[in-house]
């Protein structure tokens, strides 16, 4: 019998769920603490800018899934200053470059979930998803078992991606 190990999922499964009755202002926002961490590796932080940063998604859709996150808590792209917006989109391009050099994917899904109705887990803090894709990377696991299989540990992936960061 084959065994599938997804050790990285247990912290997500066992994390206390925030009350639906809490307002978005009352909910904790992990994105504000990441750029101030003294341990970038633990956070999966790859690149830190003046207004934005690139971090590995802790609960990735695919191996190498990155987030470009604004340092300022802002919930919509229309609310970015010119400086924030320019650096943000430069970081999206930089994240795509890092993934291209490190993993050679066949394509990318790049996008935003704006608002909780659109699937934003933290709707008050803008972040762009950069998900590398490979031809044939989907399999039966997400369809039948609601499970994603990641071929490399998060720490090993951080090391691989960090090598290609400026």
Secondary structure, 3 states (H helix, E strand, C coil): CCCCCCHHHHHHHHCCCCCCCCCCCCCCCCHHHHCCCCCHHHHCEEEECCCEEEEECCCCCCCCCEEEEECCCCCCHHHCCHHHHHHHHHHHHHHHHHHHHHHCCCEEEEECCCCHHHCCCCCCCCEEEEEEECCCCCCHHHHHHCCCCCCCCHHHHHHHHHCCCC
